[in-house]
Amino acid sequence: MKPFTRAAGVAATAIALAAFSAFALIQPLRAASTEEECPGAAPMMDHPMPCHGQMPGMVQPHGQGTTGMHGRHAGQMAGATPTLPGQDAFGAIQEIVRMLQADPKTDWSKVNLEALRQHLIDMNEVTLKADALEKPVDGGLSIALTGSGRTLAAIERMIPAHARELSRLNGWSAKTEALPNGVLLTVTAADQKEVQHIRGLGFIGLLVSGSHHQRHHLAMAKGEFSH
């Protein structure tokens, strides 16, 4: 019986060594598998590793991932109020109305928002539709502004009034002459730097120079000013 007993002992030892080797091999595989699992999956270890790209302690709770953030953003947008008026003249008049309503001294019997609307139409015609032929002259620049129909009428209303405002800026001198289909605007200066300034601005730069436009718009709306 001793040889049999000795053989049985050897066999038991071999089985134990095989089992231990298999266990040692399985553990790293289970750890690697757990590292690739996403939050919410059943852990295969007492201390599972996080998914790739996540730091320990940063596992997002259910519903708080990309979809959750999009949902919160959509909720915030749904409760927001748009601020852009959708049209520039509309926005300019809206601003004036708010100012008039906020001023307790506003005399509503004199308010004329239609005059302001017509002026904004003139501004659109001159800015976008007038033909402007620029020519350097001694000491500055001359601009032949021409058009037809409503554009011509807008040129004749706006440009002489604007020339008076330009003559108050930077030592400039501005004058206008009537043309058969428009107005000739000439702007000059004695200072050579200002001569280059005038020529660099050109028609549209001269048209937007100064800060009188906004004041005039408010005065028009109050019925205190017109071209």
Biotite code that builds the C-alpha atoms (Angstrom):
import biotite.structure as struc

atoms = struc.array([
    struc.Atom([0.000, 0.000, 0.000], chain_id="A", res_id=1, res_name="MET", atom_name="CA", element="C"),
    struc.Atom([2.960, 2.375, 0.547], chain_id="A", res_id=2, res_name="LYS", atom_name="CA", element="C"),
    struc.Atom([3.767, 2.733, -3.211], chain_id="A", res_id=3, res_name="PRO", atom_name="CA", element="C"),
    struc.Atom([0.090, 3.512, -3.880], chain_id="A", res_id=4, res_name="PHE", atom_name="CA", element="C"),
    struc.Atom([0.009, 6.058, -1.065], chain_id="A", res_id=5, res_name="THR", atom_name="CA", element="C"),
    struc.Atom([3.203, 7.678, -2.331], chain_id="A", res_id=6, res_name="ARG", atom_name="CA", element="C"),
    struc.Atom([1.755, 7.883, -5.875], chain_id="A", res_id=7, res_name="ALA", atom_name="CA", element="C"),
    struc.Atom([-1.463, 9.410, -4.582], chain_id="A", res_id=8, res_name="ALA", atom_name="CA", element="C"),
    struc.Atom([0.486, 12.070, -2.726], chain_id="A", res_id=9, res_name="GLY", atom_name="CA", element="C"),
    struc.Atom([2.488, 12.964, -5.818], chain_id="A", res_id=10, res_name="VAL", atom_name="CA", element="C"),
    struc.Atom([-0.716, 13.223, -7.887], chain_id="A", res_id=11, res_name="ALA", atom_name="CA", element="C"),
    struc.Atom([-2.363, 15.483, -5.277], chain_id="A", res_id=12, res_name="ALA", atom_name="CA", element="C"),
    struc.Atom([0.677, 17.755, -5.244], chain_id="A", res_id=13, res_name="THR", atom_name="CA", element="C"),
    struc.Atom([0.634, 18.026, -9.053], chain_id="A", res_id=14, res_name="ALA", atom_name="CA", element="C"),
    struc.Atom([-3.071, 18.917, -9.050], chain_id="A", res_id=15, res_name="ILE", atom_name="CA", element="C"),
    struc.Atom([-2.527, 21.613, -6.424], chain_id="A", res_id=16, res_name="ALA", atom_name="CA", element="C"),
    struc.Atom([0.342, 23.155, -8.414], chain_id="A", res_id=17, res_name="LEU", atom_name="CA", element="C"),
    struc.Atom([-1.783, 23.172, -11.581], chain_id="A", res_id=18, res_name="ALA", atom_name="CA", element="C"),
    struc.Atom([-4.675, 24.852, -9.786], chain_id="A", res_id=19, res_name="ALA", atom_name="CA", element="C"),
    struc.Atom([-2.384, 27.519, -8.326], chain_id="A", res_id=20, res_name="PHE", atom_name="CA", element="C"),
    struc.Atom([-0.860, 28.236, -11.756], chain_id="A", res_id=21, res_name="SER", atom_name="CA", element="C"),
    struc.Atom([-4.309, 28.576, -13.342], chain_id="A", res_id=22, res_name="ALA", atom_name="CA", element="C"),
    struc.Atom([-5.426, 30.979, -10.585], chain_id="A", res_id=23, res_name="PHE", atom_name="CA", element="C"),
    struc.Atom([-2.309, 33.118, -11.021], chain_id="A", res_id=24, res_name="ALA", atom_name="CA", element="C"),
    struc.Atom([-2.934, 33.278, -14.774], chain_id="A", res_id=25, res_name="LEU", atom_name="CA", element="C"),
    struc.Atom([-6.631, 34.183, -14.460], chain_id="A", res_id=26, res_name="ILE", atom_name="CA", element="C"),
    struc.Atom([-6.128, 37.089, -11.995], chain_id="A", res_id=27, res_name="GLN", atom_name="CA", element="C"),
    struc.Atom([-4.302, 39.465, -14.450], chain_id="A", res_id=28, res_name="PRO", atom_name="CA", element="C"),
    struc.Atom([-6.845, 38.646, -17.167], chain_id="A", res_id=29, res_name="LEU", atom_name="CA", element="C"),
    struc.Atom([-9.738, 39.480, -14.838], chain_id="A", res_id=30, res_name="ARG", atom_name="CA", element="C"),
    struc.Atom([-8.035, 42.752, -13.821], chain_id="A", res_id=31, res_name="ALA", atom_name="CA", element="C"),
    struc.Atom([-7.530, 43.767, -17.473], chain_id="A", res_id=32, res_name="ALA", atom_name="CA", element="C"),
    struc.Atom([-11.147, 42.925, -18.264], chain_id="A", res_id=33, res_name="SER", atom_name="CA", element="C"),
    struc.Atom([-12.361, 45.040, -15.331], chain_id="A", res_id=34, res_name="THR", atom_name="CA", element="C"),
    struc.Atom([-10.250, 48.016, -16.497], chain_id="A", res_id=35, res_name="GLU", atom_name="CA", element="C"),
    struc.Atom([-12.078, 48.036, -19.829], chain_id="A", res_id=36, res_name="GLU", atom_name="CA", element="C"),
    struc.Atom([-15.532, 47.864, -18.289], chain_id="A", res_id=37, res_name="GLU", atom_name="CA", element="C"),
    struc.Atom([-17.635, 51.039, -18.227], chain_id="A", res_id=38, res_name="CYS", atom_name="CA", element="C"),
    struc.Atom([-19.383, 52.352, -15.116], chain_id="A", res_id=39, res_name="PRO", atom_name="CA", element="C"),
    struc.Atom([-22.511, 50.377, -14.298], chain_id="A", res_id=40, res_name="GLY", atom_name="CA", element="C"),
    struc.Atom([-21.042, 46.999, -15.321], chain_id="A", res_id=41, res_name="ALA", atom_name="CA", element="C"),
    struc.Atom([-20.768, 44.329, -12.611], chain_id="A", res_id=42, res_name="ALA", atom_name="CA", element="C"),
    struc.Atom([-17.211, 44.506, -11.124], chain_id="A", res_id=43, res_name="PRO", atom_name="CA", element="C"),
    struc.Atom([-15.073, 41.377, -11.330], chain_id="A", res_id=44, res_name="MET", atom_name="CA", element="C"),
    struc.Atom([-12.696, 42.501, -8.548], chain_id="A", res_id=45, res_name="MET", atom_name="CA", element="C"),
    struc.Atom([-13.077, 43.968, -5.087], chain_id="A", res_id=46, res_name="ASP", atom_name="CA", element="C"),
    struc.Atom([-11.399, 47.183, -6.363], chain_id="A", res_id=47, res_name="HIS", atom_name="CA", element="C"),
    struc.Atom([-12.159, 47.447, -10.110], chain_id="A", res_id=48, res_name="PRO", atom_name="CA", element="C"),
    struc.Atom([-10.086, 49.784, -12.249], chain_id="A", res_id=49, res_name="MET", atom_name="CA", element="C"),
    struc.Atom([-11.929, 52.640, -14.053], chain_id="A", res_id=50, res_name="PRO", atom_name="CA", element="C"),
    struc.Atom([-12.630, 52.755, -17.805], chain_id="A", res_id=51, res_name="CYS", atom_name="CA", element="C"),
    struc.Atom([-9.910, 54.082, -20.090], chain_id="A", res_id=52, res_name="HIS", atom_name="CA", element="C"),
    struc.Atom([-9.917, 57.921, -20.139], chain_id="A", res_id=53, res_name="GLY", atom_name="CA", element="C"),
    struc.Atom([-11.369, 58.239, -16.619], chain_id="A", res_id=54, res_name="GLN", atom_name="CA", element="C"),
    struc.Atom([-9.524, 59.010, -13.439], chain_id="A", res_id=55, res_name="MET", atom_name="CA", element="C"),
    struc.Atom([-10.386, 57.270, -10.188], chain_id="A", res_id=56, res_name="PRO", atom_name="CA", element="C"),
    struc.Atom([-13.196, 59.105, -8.424], chain_id="A", res_id=57, res_name="GLY", atom_name="CA", element="C"),
    struc.Atom([-14.345, 60.712, -11.678], chain_id="A", res_id=58, res_name="MET", atom_name="CA", element="C"),
    struc.Atom([-16.826, 58.046, -12.762], chain_id="A", res_id=59, res_name="VAL", atom_name="CA", element="C"),
    struc.Atom([-19.927, 59.908, -13.919], chain_id="A", res_id=60, res_name="GLN", atom_name="CA", element="C"),
    struc.Atom([-23.245, 58.874, -12.424], chain_id="A", res_id=61, res_name="PRO", atom_name="CA", element="C"),
    struc.Atom([-25.906, 57.516, -14.700], chain_id="A", res_id=62, res_name="HIS", atom_name="CA", element="C"),
    struc.Atom([-27.408, 60.198, -16.952], chain_id="A", res_id=63, res_name="GLY", atom_name="CA", element="C"),
    struc.Atom([-24.593, 62.697, -16.384], chain_id="A", res_id=64, res_name="GLN", atom_name="CA", element="C"),
    struc.Atom([-22.456, 61.892, -19.429], chain_id="A", res_id=65, res_name="GLY", atom_name="CA", element="C"),
    struc.Atom([-22.509, 63.662, -22.812], chain_id="A", res_id=66, res_name="THR", atom_name="CA", element="C"),
    struc.Atom([-26.232, 63.103, -23.189], chain_id="A", res_id=67, res_name="THR", atom_name="CA", element="C"),
    struc.Atom([-26.855, 64.588, -19.756], chain_id="A", res_id=68, res_name="GLY", atom_name="CA", element="C"),
    struc.Atom([-24.815, 67.706, -20.548], chain_id="A", res_id=69, res_name="MET", atom_name="CA", element="C"),
    struc.Atom([-26.676, 68.183, -23.820], chain_id="A", res_id=70, res_name="HIS", atom_name="CA", element="C"),
    struc.Atom([-29.940, 67.890, -21.946], chain_id="A", res_id=71, res_name="GLY", atom_name="CA", element="C"),
    struc.Atom([-28.926, 70.561, -19.430], chain_id="A", res_id=72, res_name="ARG", atom_name="CA", element="C"),
    struc.Atom([-27.738, 72.871, -22.242], chain_id="A", res_id=73, res_name="HIS", atom_name="CA", element="C"),
    struc.Atom([-31.020, 72.424, -24.095], chain_id="A", res_id=74, res_name="ALA", atom_name="CA", element="C"),
    struc.Atom([-32.904, 73.219, -20.906], chain_id="A", res_id=75, res_name="GLY", atom_name="CA", element="C"),
    struc.Atom([-30.914, 76.416, -20.396], chain_id="A", res_id=76, res_name="GLN", atom_name="CA", element="C"),
    struc.Atom([-31.506, 77.507, -23.997], chain_id="A", res_id=77, res_name="MET", atom_name="CA", element="C"),
    struc.Atom([-35.217, 76.772, -23.678], chain_id="A", res_id=78, res_name="ALA", atom_name="CA", element="C"),
    struc.Atom([-35.459, 79.218, -20.770], chain_id="A", res_id=79, res_name="GLY", atom_name="CA", element="C"),
    struc.Atom([-33.358, 81.982, -22.422], chain_id="A", res_id=80, res_name="ALA", atom_name="CA", element="C"),
    struc.Atom([-34.723, 85.102, -24.115], chain_id="A", res_id=81, res_name="THR", atom_name="CA", element="C"),
    struc.Atom([-33.305, 86.201, -27.523], chain_id="A", res_id=82, res_name="PRO", atom_name="CA", element="C"),
    struc.Atom([-31.648, 89.636, -27.533], chain_id="A", res_id=83, res_name="THR", atom_name="CA", element="C"),
    struc.Atom([-31.113, 90.380, -31.250], chain_id="A", res_id=84, res_name="LEU", atom_name="CA", element="C"),
    struc.Atom([-34.006, 92.341, -32.835], chain_id="A", res_id=85, res_name="PRO", atom_name="CA", element="C"),
    struc.Atom([-33.543, 90.634, -36.211], chain_id="A", res_id=86, res_name="GLY", atom_name="CA", element="C"),
    struc.Atom([-33.277, 93.857, -38.253], chain_id="A", res_id=87, res_name="GLN", atom_name="CA", element="C"),
    struc.Atom([-30.963, 96.813, -37.720], chain_id="A", res_id=88, res_name="ASP", atom_name="CA", element="C"),
    struc.Atom([-33.482, 99.644, -38.229], chain_id="A", res_id=89, res_name="ALA", atom_name="CA", element="C"),
    struc.Atom([-35.982, 97.812, -36.028], chain_id="A", res_id=90, res_name="PHE", atom_name="CA", element="C"),
    struc.Atom([-33.322, 97.522, -33.308], chain_id="A", res_id=91, res_name="GLY", atom_name="CA", element="C"),
    struc.Atom([-32.359, 101.215, -33.592], chain_id="A", res_id=92, res_name="ALA", atom_name="CA", element="C"),
    struc.Atom([-35.976, 102.329, -33.185], chain_id="A", res_id=93, res_name="ILE", atom_name="CA", element="C"),
    struc.Atom([-36.524, 99.845, -30.364], chain_id="A", res_id=94, res_name="GLN", atom_name="CA", element="C"),
    struc.Atom([-33.586, 101.368, -28.479], chain_id="A", res_id=95, res_name="GLU", atom_name="CA", element="C"),
    struc.Atom([-35.013, 104.862, -28.914], chain_id="A", res_id=96, res_name="ILE", atom_name="CA", element="C"),
    struc.Atom([-38.456, 103.747, -27.712], chain_id="A", res_id=97, res_name="VAL", atom_name="CA", element="C"),
    struc.Atom([-36.947, 102.263, -24.562], chain_id="A", res_id=98, res_name="ARG", atom_name="CA", element="C"),
    struc.Atom([-35.113, 105.526, -23.882], chain_id="A", res_id=99, res_name="MET", atom_name="CA", element="C"),
    struc.Atom([-38.270, 107.569, -24.384], chain_id="A", res_id=100, res_name="LEU", atom_name="CA", element="C"),
    struc.Atom([-40.277, 105.292, -22.105], chain_id="A", res_id=101, res_name="GLN", atom_name="CA", element="C"),
    struc.Atom([-37.590, 105.449, -19.414], chain_id="A", res_id=102, res_name="ALA", atom_name="CA", element="C"),
    struc.Atom([-37.557, 109.277, -19.476], chain_id="A", res_id=103, res_name="ASP", atom_name="CA", element="C"),
    struc.Atom([-40.435, 110.748, -17.384], chain_id="A", res_id=104, res_name="PRO", atom_name="CA", element="C"),
    struc.Atom([-39.940, 114.070, -19.227], chain_id="A", res_id=105, res_name="LYS", atom_name="CA", element="C"),
    struc.Atom([-40.828, 112.609, -22.631], chain_id="A", res_id=106, res_name="THR", atom_name="CA", element="C"),
    struc.Atom([-43.540, 114.683, -24.319], chain_id="A", res_id=107, res_name="ASP", atom_name="CA", element="C"),
    struc.Atom([-45.468, 112.005, -26.166], chain_id="A", res_id=108, res_name="TRP", atom_name="CA", element="C"),
    struc.Atom([-47.497, 114.633, -28.020], chain_id="A", res_id=109, res_name="SER", atom_name="CA", element="C"),
    struc.Atom([-44.318, 115.550, -29.957], chain_id="A", res_id=110, res_name="LYS", atom_name="CA", element="C"),
    struc.Atom([-42.833, 112.079, -30.476], chain_id="A", res_id=111, res_name="VAL", atom_name="CA", element="C"),
    struc.Atom([-42.413, 111.268, -34.191], chain_id="A", res_id=112, res_name="ASN", atom_name="CA", element="C"),
    struc.Atom([-41.011, 107.786, -34.684], chain_id="A", res_id=113, res_name="LEU", atom_name="CA", element="C"),
    struc.Atom([-42.108, 107.775, -38.341], chain_id="A", res_id=114, res_name="GLU", atom_name="CA", element="C"),
    struc.Atom([-39.645, 110.604, -39.054], chain_id="A", res_id=115, res_name="ALA", atom_name="CA", element="C"),
    struc.Atom([-36.895, 108.454, -37.586], chain_id="A", res_id=116, res_name="LEU", atom_name="CA", element="C"),
    struc.Atom([-38.008, 105.442, -39.641], chain_id="A", res_id=117, res_name="ARG", atom_name="CA", element="C"),
    struc.Atom([-37.887, 107.506, -42.837], chain_id="A", res_id=118, res_name="GLN", atom_name="CA", element="C"),
    struc.Atom([-34.405, 108.759, -41.952], chain_id="A", res_id=119, res_name="HIS", atom_name="CA", element="C"),
    struc.Atom([-33.180, 105.201, -41.387], chain_id="A", res_id=120, res_name="LEU", atom_name="CA", element="C"),
    struc.Atom([-34.513, 104.307, -44.843], chain_id="A", res_id=121, res_name="ILE", atom_name="CA", element="C"),
    struc.Atom([-32.503, 107.254, -46.233], chain_id="A", res_id=122, res_name="ASP", atom_name="CA", element="C"),
    struc.Atom([-29.403, 105.955, -44.462], chain_id="A", res_id=123, res_name="MET", atom_name="CA", element="C"),
    struc.Atom([-29.923, 102.552, -46.035], chain_id="A", res_id=124, res_name="ASN", atom_name="CA", element="C"),
    struc.Atom([-30.341, 104.070, -49.519], chain_id="A", res_id=125, res_name="GLU", atom_name="CA", element="C"),
    struc.Atom([-27.203, 106.228, -49.281], chain_id="A", res_id=126, res_name="VAL", atom_name="CA", element="C"),
    struc.Atom([-25.051, 103.583, -47.621], chain_id="A", res_id=127, res_name="THR", atom_name="CA", element="C"),
    struc.Atom([-25.945, 100.662, -49.879], chain_id="A", res_id=128, res_name="LEU", atom_name="CA", element="C"),
    struc.Atom([-27.352, 102.061, -53.129], chain_id="A", res_id=129, res_name="LYS", atom_name="CA", element="C"),
    struc.Atom([-25.677, 105.402, -53.900], chain_id="A", res_id=130, res_name="ALA", atom_name="CA", element="C"),
    struc.Atom([-22.879, 105.454, -56.471], chain_id="A", res_id=131, res_name="ASP", atom_name="CA", element="C"),
    struc.Atom([-19.765, 107.126, -55.047], chain_id="A", res_id=132, res_name="ALA", atom_name="CA", element="C"),
    struc.Atom([-17.025, 108.340, -57.403], chain_id="A", res_id=133, res_name="LEU", atom_name="CA", element="C"),
    struc.Atom([-14.010, 109.506, -55.384], chain_id="A", res_id=134, res_name="GLU", atom_name="CA", element="C"),
    struc.Atom([-11.331, 111.858, -56.721], chain_id="A", res_id=135, res_name="LYS", atom_name="CA", element="C"),
    struc.Atom([-8.300, 113.280, -54.865], chain_id="A", res_id=136, res_name="PRO", atom_name="CA", element="C"),
    struc.Atom([-8.151, 117.090, -54.951], chain_id="A", res_id=137, res_name="VAL", atom_name="CA", element="C"),
    struc.Atom([-5.736, 119.621, -53.476], chain_id="A", res_id=138, res_name="ASP", atom_name="CA", element="C"),
    struc.Atom([-5.964, 119.267, -49.720], chain_id="A", res_id=139, res_name="GLY", atom_name="CA", element="C"),
    struc.Atom([-8.423, 116.406, -49.651], chain_id="A", res_id=140, res_name="GLY", atom_name="CA", element="C"),
    struc.Atom([-11.064, 114.446, -51.537], chain_id="A", res_id=141, res_name="LEU", atom_name="CA", element="C"),
    struc.Atom([-14.156, 115.062, -53.649], chain_id="A", res_id=142, res_name="SER", atom_name="CA", element="C"),
    struc.Atom([-16.932, 112.486, -53.954], chain_id="A", res_id=143, res_name="ILE", atom_name="CA", element="C"),
    struc.Atom([-19.678, 112.537, -56.564], chain_id="A", res_id=144, res_name="ALA", atom_name="CA", element="C"),
    struc.Atom([-22.678, 110.812, -54.983], chain_id="A", res_id=145, res_name="LEU", atom_name="CA", element="C"),
    struc.Atom([-25.364, 109.928, -57.490], chain_id="A", res_id=146, res_name="THR", atom_name="CA", element="C"),
    struc.Atom([-28.500, 107.825, -57.760], chain_id="A", res_id=147, res_name="GLY", atom_name="CA", element="C"),
    struc.Atom([-32.121, 107.887, -58.820], chain_id="A", res_id=148, res_name="SER", atom_name="CA", element="C"),
    struc.Atom([-35.568, 107.725, -57.246], chain_id="A", res_id=149, res_name="GLY", atom_name="CA", element="C"),
    struc.Atom([-35.551, 107.279, -53.489], chain_id="A", res_id=150, res_name="ARG", atom_name="CA", element="C"),
    struc.Atom([-31.749, 106.997, -53.471], chain_id="A", res_id=151, res_name="THR", atom_name="CA", element="C"),
    struc.Atom([-31.375, 110.435, -55.085], chain_id="A", res_id=152, res_name="LEU", atom_name="CA", element="C"),
    struc.Atom([-33.829, 111.971, -52.622], chain_id="A", res_id=153, res_name="ALA", atom_name="CA", element="C"),
    struc.Atom([-31.915, 110.413, -49.717], chain_id="A", res_id=154, res_name="ALA", atom_name="CA", element="C"),
    struc.Atom([-28.595, 111.790, -51.047], chain_id="A", res_id=155, res_name="ILE", atom_name="CA", element="C"),
    struc.Atom([-30.051, 115.290, -51.314], chain_id="A", res_id=156, res_name="GLU", atom_name="CA", element="C"),
    struc.Atom([-31.412, 115.144, -47.758], chain_id="A", res_id=157, res_name="ARG", atom_name="CA", element="C"),
    struc.Atom([-28.455, 113.548, -46.003], chain_id="A", res_id=158, res_name="MET", atom_name="CA", element="C"),
    struc.Atom([-25.226, 114.736, -47.597], chain_id="A", res_id=159, res_name="ILE", atom_name="CA", element="C"),
    struc.Atom([-25.558, 118.552, -47.150], chain_id="A", res_id=160, res_name="PRO", atom_name="CA", element="C"),
    struc.Atom([-26.554, 118.017, -43.500], chain_id="A", res_id=161, res_name="ALA", atom_name="CA", element="C"),
    struc.Atom([-23.646, 115.637, -42.987], chain_id="A", res_id=162, res_name="HIS", atom_name="CA", element="C"),
    struc.Atom([-21.192, 118.098, -44.561], chain_id="A", res_id=163, res_name="ALA", atom_name="CA", element="C"),
    struc.Atom([-22.039, 120.604, -41.819], chain_id="A", res_id=164, res_name="ARG", atom_name="CA", element="C"),
    struc.Atom([-21.142, 117.997, -39.194], chain_id="A", res_id=165, res_name="GLU", atom_name="CA", element="C"),
    struc.Atom([-17.876, 117.067, -40.949], chain_id="A", res_id=166, res_name="LEU", atom_name="CA", element="C"),
    struc.Atom([-16.769, 120.718, -40.840], chain_id="A", res_id=167, res_name="SER", atom_name="CA", element="C"),
    struc.Atom([-16.743, 120.433, -37.028], chain_id="A", res_id=168, res_name="ARG", atom_name="CA", element="C"),
    struc.Atom([-14.240, 117.546, -36.988], chain_id="A", res_id=169, res_name="LEU", atom_name="CA", element="C"),
    struc.Atom([-10.417, 117.525, -37.012], chain_id="A", res_id=170, res_name="ASN", atom_name="CA", element="C"),
    struc.Atom([-10.049, 120.924, -38.671], chain_id="A", res_id=171, res_name="GLY", atom_name="CA", element="C"),
    struc.Atom([-11.785, 119.655, -41.796], chain_id="A", res_id=172, res_name="TRP", atom_name="CA", element="C"),
    struc.Atom([-13.718, 121.830, -44.238], chain_id="A", res_id=173, res_name="SER", atom_name="CA", element="C"),
    struc.Atom([-16.649, 120.203, -46.035], chain_id="A", res_id=174, res_name="ALA", atom_name="CA", element="C"),
    struc.Atom([-18.902, 121.653, -48.716], chain_id="A", res_id=175, res_name="LYS", atom_name="CA", element="C"),
    struc.Atom([-21.493, 120.361, -51.174], chain_id="A", res_id=176, res_name="THR", atom_name="CA", element="C"),
    struc.Atom([-22.597, 121.245, -54.691], chain_id="A", res_id=177, res_name="GLU", atom_name="CA", element="C"),
    struc.Atom([-25.719, 120.058, -56.468], chain_id="A", res_id=178, res_name="ALA", atom_name="CA", element="C"),
    struc.Atom([-25.333, 117.656, -59.374], chain_id="A", res_id=179, res_name="LEU", atom_name="CA", element="C"),
    struc.Atom([-28.054, 116.786, -61.925], chain_id="A", res_id=180, res_name="PRO", atom_name="CA", element="C"),
    struc.Atom([-28.446, 113.361, -60.318], chain_id="A", res_id=181, res_name="ASN", atom_name="CA", element="C"),
    struc.Atom([-26.853, 113.782, -56.922], chain_id="A", res_id=182, res_name="GLY", atom_name="CA", element="C"),
    struc.Atom([-24.476, 115.817, -54.761], chain_id="A", res_id=183, res_name="VAL", atom_name="CA", element="C"),
    struc.Atom([-20.751, 116.551, -54.952], chain_id="A", res_id=184, res_name="LEU", atom_name="CA", element="C"),
    struc.Atom([-19.152, 116.389, -51.494], chain_id="A", res_id=185, res_name="LEU", atom_name="CA", element="C"),
    struc.Atom([-15.666, 117.899, -51.054], chain_id="A", res_id=186, res_name="THR", atom_name="CA", element="C"),
    struc.Atom([-13.718, 117.543, -47.805], chain_id="A", res_id=187, res_name="VAL", atom_name="CA", element="C"),
    struc.Atom([-10.326, 119.228, -47.315], chain_id="A", res_id=188, res_name="THR", atom_name="CA", element="C"),
    struc.Atom([-7.849, 120.076, -44.566], chain_id="A", res_id=189, res_name="ALA", atom_name="CA", element="C"),
    struc.Atom([-4.769, 122.270, -44.131], chain_id="A", res_id=190, res_name="ALA", atom_name="CA", element="C"),
    struc.Atom([-2.862, 119.628, -42.139], chain_id="A", res_id=191, res_name="ASP", atom_name="CA", element="C"),
    struc.Atom([-1.221, 117.112, -44.469], chain_id="A", res_id=192, res_name="GLN", atom_name="CA", element="C"),
    struc.Atom([-1.875, 114.285, -41.977], chain_id="A", res_id=193, res_name="LYS", atom_name="CA", element="C"),
    struc.Atom([-5.567, 115.122, -42.054], chain_id="A", res_id=194, res_name="GLU", atom_name="CA", element="C"),
    struc.Atom([-5.483, 115.181, -45.851], chain_id="A", res_id=195, res_name="VAL", atom_name="CA", element="C"),
    struc.Atom([-4.283, 111.568, -45.781], chain_id="A", res_id=196, res_name="GLN", atom_name="CA", element="C"),
    struc.Atom([-6.841, 110.818, -43.089], chain_id="A", res_id=197, res_name="HIS", atom_name="CA", element="C"),
    struc.Atom([-9.665, 112.119, -45.302], chain_id="A", res_id=198, res_name="ILE", atom_name="CA", element="C"),
    struc.Atom([-8.488, 110.207, -48.350], chain_id="A", res_id=199, res_name="ARG", atom_name="CA", element="C"),
    struc.Atom([-8.007, 107.038, -46.331], chain_id="A", res_id=200, res_name="GLY", atom_name="CA", element="C"),
    struc.Atom([-11.548, 107.205, -44.961], chain_id="A", res_id=201, res_name="LEU", atom_name="CA", element="C"),
    struc.Atom([-13.136, 107.733, -48.353], chain_id="A", res_id=202, res_name="GLY", atom_name="CA", element="C"),
    struc.Atom([-16.886, 108.161, -48.762], chain_id="A", res_id=203, res_name="PHE", atom_name="CA", element="C"),
    struc.Atom([-18.181, 105.569, -46.323], chain_id="A", res_id=204, res_name="ILE", atom_name="CA", element="C"),
    struc.Atom([-15.578, 106.425, -43.685], chain_id="A", res_id=205, res_name="GLY", atom_name="CA", element="C"),
    struc.Atom([-16.509, 110.106, -43.865], chain_id="A", res_id=206, res_name="LEU", atom_name="CA", element="C"),
    struc.Atom([-20.192, 109.230, -43.756], chain_id="A", res_id=207, res_name="LEU", atom_name="CA", element="C"),
    struc.Atom([-19.837, 107.403, -40.439], chain_id="A", res_id=208, res_name="VAL", atom_name="CA", element="C"),
    struc.Atom([-17.399, 109.884, -38.871], chain_id="A", res_id=209, res_name="SER", atom_name="CA", element="C"),
    struc.Atom([-18.529, 111.731, -35.777], chain_id="A", res_id=210, res_name="GLY", atom_name="CA", element="C"),
    struc.Atom([-21.022, 110.775, -33.095], chain_id="A", res_id=211, res_name="SER", atom_name="CA", element="C"),
    struc.Atom([-23.880, 113.043, -34.124], chain_id="A", res_id=212, res_name="HIS", atom_name="CA", element="C"),
    struc.Atom([-26.000, 110.336, -35.748], chain_id="A", res_id=213, res_name="HIS", atom_name="CA", element="C"),
    struc.Atom([-27.258, 108.858, -32.488], chain_id="A", res_id=214, res_name="GLN", atom_name="CA", element="C"),
    struc.Atom([-28.063, 112.273, -31.002], chain_id="A", res_id=215, res_name="ARG", atom_name="CA", element="C"),
    struc.Atom([-29.946, 113.252, -34.124], chain_id="A", res_id=216, res_name="HIS", atom_name="CA", element="C"),
    struc.Atom([-31.928, 110.025, -34.070], chain_id="A", res_id=217, res_name="HIS", atom_name="CA", element="C"),
    struc.Atom([-33.134, 110.707, -30.544], chain_id="A", res_id=218, res_name="LEU", atom_name="CA", element="C"),
    struc.Atom([-33.936, 114.331, -31.425], chain_id="A", res_id=219, res_name="ALA", atom_name="CA", element="C"),
    struc.Atom([-35.907, 113.188, -34.487], chain_id="A", res_id=220, res_name="MET", atom_name="CA", element="C"),
    struc.Atom([-37.928, 110.763, -32.411], chain_id="A", res_id=221, res_name="ALA", atom_name="CA", element="C"),
    struc.Atom([-38.725, 113.562, -29.951], chain_id="A", res_id=222, res_name="LYS", atom_name="CA", element="C"),
    struc.Atom([-39.843, 115.809, -32.810], chain_id="A", res_id=223, res_name="GLY", atom_name="CA", element="C"),
    struc.Atom([-36.976, 118.270, -32.209], chain_id="A", res_id=224, res_name="GLU", atom_name="CA", element="C"),
    struc.Atom([-34.866, 117.801, -35.349], chain_id="A", res_id=225, res_name="PHE", atom_name="CA", element="C"),
    struc.Atom([-35.149, 116.952, -39.044], chain_id="A", res_id=226, res_name="SER", atom_name="CA", element="C"),
    struc.Atom([-32.952, 117.172, -42.101], chain_id="A", res_id=227, res_name="HIS", atom_name="CA", element="C"),
])
